[in-house]
Amino acid sequence: MRILGYGRLSRDAEESTSIERQREAIEAWALANGHTMVEFVPDVDVSGSIHPEERRELGPWLTDPLKADSYDAIVAYRLDRVSRRLFHTVDMLKWADAHGKTLVSVTEGFDLSTPLGRMFFAIIAVIAEGELEAIRSRARDSFQQLQKVGRWRGGSVPYGYRAVRNPNGDGYVLEPDPETSTIVQEIFTRVAKGEPRLAVAADLTKRGLVTPQGKKGWTGPSIKVMVTRKAALGQIESKQDGLLVLLRDEHGLPLQRADPIVTTELWKQANEAVRDAARPLKRARQTAPLLRLVYCAKCDEPLYRFSNGHSKDFFYRCSGKTVRYNACTSTPVPAEGLHRYVEDLFLDEVGDAPRRERVFVPGEDNTERMTELREAIRALTERQTNAGPVQAEIIQETITSHETEYAALATVGIRKARYEYRETGETWTAWWKRTTWDERRTVLLNAGISVKVLLERPNRFQPGAWTVNLDLPTSLRESLERL
């Protein structure tokens, strides 16, 4: 009989029989029974939970008709080398029946051609699946315990970190890598400042820096993944039901596995920049420098930007012209001339006065910590519903502690945000010369200033007489210097 020898070394197993030993056992069995081994197929670092047809080496021998016709039986060291899943094992039985093949375990000695052999085969398959689940359960428990004590559980090291010997005990811990952590900090800083992710990626690629995947080409999406994940904060996220969930400790707070590479504030700024970049761009509109500042001296309606479309120059035209009950007859005012009038009037009033700047002083409160406590209380309350009496009591103590801290933060040491007026060391004239009309407009609007303008209709004999009044209320003449 022609046989296909199969060996597998699982990444899930704690103790595995080497590929060489499996091959030797199959060759000895074939020689003792007078069979010919067509090929020995090894699958290394392949889990027993993967379907046989999806495995790198064994798969083609099951799906390729030419290869499948070259042997009569698949022979393995043990059944769990073929599969640890009951349904996958049943699939293999069906496949063997449909293709006239048989399956052999050289150490468990069953014959699939008899009903008793098939029953024995099914029993072993159930045991193999149970062993797989037990191995995974032990692995999960081990991972959770390592995370709680701050040790590295193995696997891919997050970019920006490196695994080092635990100075306080067994195993390994993570610490910021001197080289790659500076790259992470640079990426977060540039993104937070609004630099496009594609530009950051192109620059890193040009400098020859290797990506977290060990490649040489950075991309915008890879930058986004790094910025939006919490690995750079030293925290752990895990997929649950297809969603990334932040792992928390027994107190309901984020589980910290390493020192953060970036600050929480920088992480928030970078993520806000990512969200802003995802928002649809608004069409830029040309805003007149004196919009909402200038009014018609004839009917008190606001003036707005008006252009005939044949010149880059524009006018201010009274909005009353389009209102039926008004139908203002005032003449459109050339923008360039009106800007000069407003500038001269404003600087004549306050040009030599010292300018003070209104500065925002952020409040000192504990909003971030209070939010963190609320999330911890919520998570602990959910955990408490499924806990036993003793565990529920322990959780309640933690909840009470969080609630006490929350109440204290809500009433103590909170200072509201405020504005202060500070000397800038320059006059209003100096400030005016170095600013744009957009900046000036904002200041004038905040001051409550308005301008009344009227241009007598010009003709070929008269250029038209200007009437421009700067409406600066008495109550604002002094406060203007403090804006």
Secondary structure by P-SEA (a helix, b strand, c coil): cbbbbbbbbbccccccccaaaaaaaaaaaaaaacccccbbbbbcccccccccccccccccccccccccccccbbbccccccccccaaaaaaaaaaaaaacbbbbbcccccccccaaaaaaaaaaaaaaaaaaaaaaaaaaaaaaaaaaacccccccccccccccccccccbbbbcccccaaaaaaaaaaaaaacccaaaaaaaaaaaccccccccccccaaaaaaaaaccccccbbbbbcccbbbbbbcccccccccccccccaaaaaaaaaaaaaaacccccbbbbbccccccccccccbbbbbbbcccccbbbbbbccccccccccccccccaaaaaaaaaaaaaacccccbbbbbbbbbbbcaaaaaaaaaaaaaaaaaaaaaccaaaaaaaaaaaaaaaaaaaaaacccccccbbbbbbccccaaaaaaaccaaaaaaaaaaabbbbbbbbccccccccbbbbbbbccccccccccccc
